[in-house]
Amino acid sequence: MDAKRIPFKNWKLIIDRINKYLPIISRITKNSLKLTAKISKPMKCEKLILHTQVGFIDPFYTSMIVGFLWSTKGIFVSELTKYITYKPKVSSIKVQPFFNIEKLSLNYEGIFVFPLGHIIIVTYQLVRFYLVNKTLIKEVSK
């Protein structure tokens, strides 16, 4: 099979569309990150327990998955602390490997607290976010 090249005029069309849509996509992304920060700022994490037990028959695969799970949990907690107040009274994050045994177990417990009036504020901000992004999308489709 011979690979066919995309004609030059199609490349120009693709690049023109990227140049047209990229600023709008970046504005929507920026707005959604601001909204996420506003919504989650008053939230507090009082309890977080993440226990994972994983095992494969091949110890090599077990070690690879355990390393991946530790890095994923680290990124999760890092992103969590970026947006909410993370000062749990109870915190436990574990990944327990089982070599030569096939096993997968996940235990998650968490208590997240936020003020009741925050629901009204979040609803208002979600409606506002929807309306702003709706107009941005209409601009693109013209």
N, C-alpha and C positions, 0 to 999 in steps of 0.2 A: 504494500500500500504506500502510495506517495502522499505525503502531507501537503495539503493545499494552503497556500498563503492567503491571508486576509488582504483584500485589495486596499490600496492606499487610501481611497476615499472613505472606506469603512473605519480605518484607523483614525482618520481625521474626525469622523463623526463620534467615535468612542472618546477621543481626547476632549473634544468640545463638550460632550455630555459630562465628563468627569469635572472639567473646569466649571461647568454650570452648576452641578449638584454638590460639589465638595464644600463650598462655603455654607450652603444650607444645611447639609448633614452635620457639619461641625457646629453650627449654631444650635441645632436640635440637641446634639450630644452635650454641648455646654449647658444648655437649659436643663436637660435631664439630670446632669450631675449637680447643678445648683439645687434642683428640687429634691434630689435624694439627700443632700446635706441638710436642707431645711427640715425635711420630714423627720429624719432620724436624729437630729441634734438633741432634742430633749429626752430621747430614749436612754434607758440605763439597763445594763445587763447585770442581774443580781446572781445568776447561777448559770454556769455553762459546763456541761459534762459531755465529752466526746470520746467514746471508747470504741475502738475498732479491733477486731480479731480477724486475722487473715492468714490463710495457709494454702499452699499448693504442694503437690507431690514432689516437684522439683524445687530444692532450696534456692536455686538461682532466681526463679520467678518470684518466690516469696520475698527475697531480699529486694528485688527491683520494685515490687508493689509496695512494700513497707516504706521504702525511701520516697516513692511517689506520694504515698498517703501523708507522710510527715511533711513534705513540702507543700502539699495542698492544704493541709490543716494550718500550717504556718501562714500561708497567704490569706486564708480565710480569716484567721484571728487578726492579722495585720490590717486587712480591709475593714473588719468589724470595728477595730479601735479607731480607725480614721473617721468613721461617721457617728458612732455612738459612744457614750460614756461607758467604758469597760473597766469596772472595779467590782468584779464578782466576789461575793463572800465565799462561794464554793466554786472552784475551778479545777477541772481535771481533764487533761487531754492525753490519751494513750493510744498507741498502736502496738498491739501484741502479735508478734509473728508465731505461727505454728508451722514448723518445718516437717515435711513428709506427711502432712495430714491436709486434706482438702477441707477448708472451713472458711466461712465468711459470716461475721456477726458485727452489727453496727448498733451502738447504743447512744442515743442523743437525749439529753435533758437540758432544758434551758428556761430561764425566767427572764423575760424582758418587760420592763415597767415603763409606762409613759403616762403623762397627765391626761385626764379625761377631756379637757378642753382642747387638747391637741388634735383630736379627731375632727373638730370643726375647722380648725386651721388647715389641716391636711386636705380636707375635702375642697376647701376654697382654693388652695394652691394647685390641686389636681385639675380642677375646672379651668383655672387660669392657664396652666401649662397646656391643656388640651386646646384651648382657644388660640394661644400664641402659635403653637405648632401647626394648627389647622390652617392658619393664614400663611405660614411659611410653606406648607405643602401646596396650597393653592397658587402661590407665586411660582413654584416650580412647574406646575402643570400648565401654565399659560403658554 
